């Protein structure tokens, strides 16, 4: 056999080898999913910015398992059907991990898709207890949070309402969403258990713009305090329209008001609004260098930005610990263990919840919300 034939055979063999050998993935694909469009898009941007910074920082340190991480952004618009569609798309693409979703009404149906596909899900913001409770009841091991739960948040709010407004008239208003009604009901339950019954319990429709009839009804009932379970758009409109009608009832709500979009809706009418949220993650010592990096980019990492960063940190740390992307190995490494993150140490229980989460009060003042420790202090 001459040299030419040998050369041709060698080239053919290399070509066949190149064609038949499986390609080794050079990147790990992950995603964050939230309302990138729609009236809750401000929160989608929090998730997006937090995830982008986390991935950039991880890749700067060499990636995960020696591979670079590539981020995909999914938009569910806080719509359950769209959330399922996005989850199915990510499953088809064999995404390794999802930091999301934002709305509980999206996270809960999407979690089934991720479970079936073997995808780890850590939500930075979905606080409804059903998410992890139902996953545990079904024997799923893929669902986690970096945020707290509404039974904890509602307990803090409900007990405080009883302490501060015993004998007063409290209206419990919710937007019928999984998050909003769930939070309102947990608050109502804690308030009732402490000895304060609500004077009114009403549901509104998310997306409505005119709350004149509701406000008139509350005025007629001489409501002293409005507790609102729902998102910042409807909450802001209720407050603004109430003040326009001369109705000055105290307005109290939850963690969905942690975005400056709320003040853009209310303007000065939002002055004095009270809300519950975790201790400001921007003030955690471990967050300082990351917060500075965000601010150098002209972005304030408020709300759930750092919670999203932390979700990706937990996944990456678990992957390095187990030397695997397998959901069963990752879940076993997270359940019952502690992870150091930008928002502090997160201690996980067997359900996938953070067992050491807590809630405090904030007050909106001149366009900013700040912690108000005195609201949790016992009366003298």
Secondary structure, DSSP 8 states (H G I E B T S, - for coil): --HHHHHHHHHHHHHHHHHHS-----EEEEEEEE-SSSTTHHHHHHHHHHHHHHHHHHHHTT-BTTBEEEEEEEE-TT-HHHHHHHHHHHHHTT-SEEEE-SSHHHHHHHHHHHHHHT-EEEESS---THHHHHHHHTT---EEESS--HHHHHHHHHHHHHHHHTTS-EEEEE-SSHHHHHHHHHHHHHHHHHT---SEEEE--TT----HHHHHHHHHTT-SEEEEES-HHHHHHHHHHHHHTT---EEEE-GGG-STHHHHHHGGGGTT-EEEESS-GGGSGGGHHHHHHHHHTT----TTHHHHHHHHHHHHHHHHHHT---HHHHHHHHTT-EEEETTEEEEB-TTS-BTT---EEEEEETTEEEE-GGGTS---
